């Protein structure tokens, strides 16, 4: 998606340790118009697939997922919570994921009320690096008996291989910008096309 790539080039910052900082428009301050355009792009890509729910992980995926839902007939957005809360009651699906940016494992939890057998789920997230967070969401869907219809990613770090592995396994992964390489010394970012 050209618009997203241009924003990454203009406002993204490459940090040491394979970190791409895009908090000016994607995961701290949110550009809702850009999110809307991203949702439209995913709706075009996944046209013809039945989507009954969108699933993401708190917090960065929520805004993107909500804007995307508008393009899928306003389907519900469910987000996996990263911590137990007194508001989470009843039976839950739980798994553990490793966060590349936080460099630690954490549990992710979805109430069984909101993810059901027969659901056709689109997974949405802001970043895809090694694919661990998405694996957690896939596990939650499998546990619930839900079908993963596709995966929509804003920014994929192609050089970390997570997206390629998921594609090899047969998942329909639509990443709107795939970073092939980035250099913290020069700030140069190259995209896969």
Secondary structure, DSSP 8 states (H G I E B T S, - for coil): -HHHHHHHHHH-EEETTTEEE-TTTTSSS--HHHHHHHHHHHHHHTTTS---EEEEETTHHHHHHHHHHGGGTS-EEEEEBSS--TT--S-EEEEEEEETTTTEEEEEEEETTTS-TT-EEEEEEEEESSSHHHHHHHHHHHHHT-EEEEEEEEEEEGGG-HHHHHHHTT--EEEEEEEEEE-TTT--EEE--
